[in-house]
Amino acid sequence: MRQKKILLIYTGGTIGMRSDAAGHLAPFDFNALHDEIPSLKQLDIDIEVLTITPIDSSNVTPQRWVELAVIIRDNYALYDGFVILHGTDTMSYTASALSFMLENLAKPVVLTGSQIPMGILRTDGRENLITALEIASATNADGSAMVPEVAVYFQNSLFRGNRTTKQSAEELSAFSSYNYPSLADVGVNIAYNRAAILPCGDAHEPLRISTSLSENVMVIKLFPGIGENMLRSMLSVEGLRGVVLETFGSGNAPTMEWFISTLREAIERGVVIVNVTQCIGGSISMDIYETGAGLQSIGVVSGHDMTTEAAVTKLMYVLGSDRTPEEVKRLLAESLKGEFTA
């Protein structure tokens, strides 16, 4: 059997740090990966490393997502899968964005990182990296990729990337997927949940990427006491095209006339407003209570059970190209990459 080839892309993050001679944390040289983790040789995978300018993931922008999409497209025919090492703080945003940007994906793109630097004895980075590489190289009996989608692997769980949220700054199980089951659970063996994995793209067709992302998007989180002037000011930002509105419970919001009219005015100006819940789990149901029905009546779009990360990046994706308002609404109502449960 041909040895699998995986491209390991290092972008920065905690996993890439180790102690130098003075005891300070310094970037790790991933070109010396096999010297640092000799057990990688047991995987029988041809691993090539590409380091792009390392940054703290708090500094990630859509331009970094475009850079990653281009790298994957340009190397797509050369490798069986891709592993991206990324800082944890915005990993769910990057995974969500790439899930929409990579079209007709038939190979694994697995993001991972660590809570403890690679150079620390107790690091979780080694296991996360080794297992991510194994998953990225796994195939079905017919040779097709086992997980042909953008995923996040962390601490014994593989999740659909656009379903993840970082849920802890301290626990090693840093990520959760509250509204969708894991794609694989890792113990003594890797148990794949085949029914949860997206169908493979057409392996005979090239990977297509979308590099037009709108940055004229914002998140507004409702709270008791939010005022008319504050809301109106946020919705009046020049160039604003999309808003992710984090509402209460199953999609509820104030029913005061000023609140509804302020949102209505923004929608009439062409601003797309997507409703997602502030709760860590659950879905939007705007037709249950009067406090949600008011939003539905003025054209606020249901985000179903999408995460904020998925809703933000999906808005950037659908608003980034020259689409009509009708096309935008159609795409928002459709689960494009398994980002919500229909």
N, C-alpha and C positions, 0 to 999 in steps of 0.2 A: 504494500500500500504506500502511495506517495506521502512523503512527510508534509504535514500541514505547515503553511507559512502564515504567520501572524505579524501584523505591523503594530508595534507598541508605540503609542504617541504620548509623550510626556509634556504636559502643559503647565505644570506647577502643582502646588499644594503640599500638604503636610507629608504625604507619602514620599516626597522627593527630598526630604531633609535628613541629615545625619550630623553627628557631632564631629567637629574638626579637632585638631591637635590641642587647641586652646579650650576645648569644651563648649564651643559655641555651635549652634545649628547652622549648617551650610548646605548648599544644594548637593544632592547625590548625583554621581555620574552614572547614568543608566546604561552607558556603553560598557560598563564593567558589571553588568547585571549578573552574568553567570558566576563571576568571582564572588559577588555578594551573596547570591542564592544558588549554590551548586546543585541543589535538588531540582532546579529547573531542567537539567539535562534529562531527568527521568521522564519528562513529559513527551520527549521525542517530537518537539515542535521547533521549527526553524523560526526564531524570533529575531526580527530586525527592529531597531530602535530609531525613532525620529523624535528629536527634542525641538519643540518650538519655543520661542521666547517665554521662559517660565514667569508666570504672574500669580499673585494671590488671587484666588477665585472671586474675591470681593470686587476685583477690578475687571471682571469679565464683561464684555460688551457683545452686541450682535456681530461686530466685525470679527471677533474670535470665533463665533459659530460659523461664519462664512468661511474663514480660514480652515477650520476643521472639515467642513463639507467639501471644500475644494481638494484638500489632501486626500480624503477618502475616495472621491471621484477619480482623481488622477492616479491613484494606486489600486483602484478597485480590481482590476484584472490580474494584478500581481500577487494578491494575498487572499487567503481563505477567510480571514476575519480580522477585526480590528479591536484593540483594547486601548482605551483612552484613560490615562492617569490624570486625575482632576481634583482640585480642592473640593472639600465637601460642602462648603457654604452655598455655592450656586450650582452644584452638580445636577440637581433636579431641573433647573432652568435649562442648562446645556443639553441634558438628555431629552427634555421635552422639545426644545427647538430643533435638534437634529432629527427627531422622529418625524417632524413635518417636512424638513428640508430635504431629506434623503428619500427620493421617490423611486419606486420599484426596487426596494432593497431586498436582496436575496442572501445576504451574508450578515453575520453577527457584528454588532458594534456595541461593545460592553464597556461601560464607564465604571471605574472603581477608584479607590483612594484609601485613606486611612485616617484614624483619629490620633494615632501615635506615630511619630516619624519613623521612617525605615531604619534609621541608625540607632534607635532605642531598642534594648533587648526585648521588651514586651510588645513590640510593634504588632499591630494587626495587619500591617501592610503586606507582609510576606504571604500570609494565607489568602488575603484578598486578591493579590496579584496572581499567585499561582492558580487559584481556582478560576479567576476571570479568564486567564489564558486557556485553561482546559475547556471552559465553556465555549469560548470563541472558536475553538478548533473542533468542537463536537459535531458529528454528522449523523444523519439517519442512515438506514441500511441502503438507501438508494443514492447516497453520497450528498444529498442536499443538507444544508445547514440545519442543525437542531434548533437554533434560536435565531431566525432571520429577521431580527428587529433590533431597535436601540433599547438597551437594557442597562440597569444598574445592578452591580453585584456588590454586596456588603454583608459581612458577618453572617455567612451561612444562608443567605437568601438572595435569589435573583428576581428582580422586579421589572415589569415594564417601565421604561424610563419615564414616560409621560404620566405615570400614575404615582410617582414617588414624591415624598416630601421629607426633608431632613427634620427629624423629630426630636433629636437630642444633640446637645453640644458636648456631652461628656460620655454617654454610653457608647460602647463599641458597636451596638446595633443602632447606628445613627439614622437609618432610613426606614420608612414604613410605606406601605401601599394600603391605605385604609379601605379603599373601595374596589380593589381588584386583587385576586389571589396571586401568590407568587408564581413565577414561571418555573422555578426550580428551588428545591430545598436541599441543602448540602449537609450531609452527615458523614457516615462511613462511605456512602455512595452519593452520587448526584442524582436525585429523583426529579426528573423533568415532568412538569404538568403540561403534557402535550395539548390538552384541550384548551389551555389558556394562552398558548403561543400563537401569534399572528401567522396567517398563511404566508408561504414563501413567495416573493416576487418572481417574475419571469427571469430565470437564470440566463436565458438566451438573449435578453434585452439589456441594453446598457443601463447603468445607474444614472438617474437624472437628479440634478440638485436644483433647488430654488435658493437663489442668493439675494432676492429682493425682500427685505424685511422692513416694515415700518416701525420706527422708533417713537412715533407720536401716540404712544399708548401709556396709560397710567392705571394705578390701582387705587381705589378709594375704599377704605374700610369704615363701615358705619359704626357709630358708637352713640350711646345716649347723650344727647346734648349737642350733637353736630348742628351747626347753625347755618342759616340760609346764606349769609354772606360768604362763609367759608366754602360751602358746597358750590355756590355760584361762581366763586373765584376759581376753584379748581376746574370746573367744567368750561371756563372761559379761556383757558390757556390757548394761545395762538397755535394753530396747526393741529390741535388735538383731534384724533380720528377714532380712538377706541378707549373704552374704560372697562376694567374688570371691577365690578361692584361687589364687595364682600358684604353680604347681608346676614341677618340673624337666622338661626335655625334652618328651616326648609325653604328659605328665600324670602324672608319677611323684612319689611322696612317701614319707616314711619308713613302714616297716611295723611299727614298734614298737607294742605293744598299747596303751600309754598314748595314742599319737597317734591311732590309729583310734578308740579308745573316746571320746576327747575330742570328736572330730568327730561321732561317732554320737550322743552325748548332746545336742549342739547341734541336730542334725537332728531328733531326737525331740522337742525343745522347739519345733519349727516353724521353725528357722532354715534358709533355703535357701542351699546352698553350691554355687557354680558354679566349675568347674575350668577355668582357662586356663593356657597355657604362659608361662613367663618368656622363652622364646626370641622373637626379633623376628619370626620366621617359622615356619610350621608349624602343626600341628593337634594336638588332644588325641585320644589313642587309649588309653583306660584298660584295654582288654582285651588289650594286647600283653604287658605285663610284670606280674609279681606286685605291683610297687610301685604300679601304677595300679589293678589289679583290686580291691585292698582298698578303695579309695575308691568304686569303682563298686558294690561289694557293700553299702555302708551308705547309698547313696542320694545320693552327690555327683553333681551334674548336669554333663554334659559341656558345655563352652563351645565345642567344635569349634575353629574357627580365629579366634574373635573376639579383638579387641584388648581390653585391660583397660578402655579408655575405653568401648567399646561394651558390655562386660559390666556395668560399673558402672551406666551410664545405663539399660540395658535392665532391670536389677534394680529400679532406682528406678521405672521405668515400670510394670512388671508388678505390683510390690508396692504401687503408689500407689493403686490402686482396690480396691474391695471384692470381691476375687476369692477363690474357694476355693483351697485348696492344689493341688487337681487342675488347676484352670485355670492357675494359676501355672506348674506344671510343664509343662503342654501348650504354653504360650506360650514358655517358655524353650527347649523342644525344637524350636520352629518358627522358621525364618528369616523374621522379620516384614518387615524392610526391607533384605534382602540383607546382613545383618550377619555371616553366616557361610555357608560353603560346605557344603551338606547332603551 
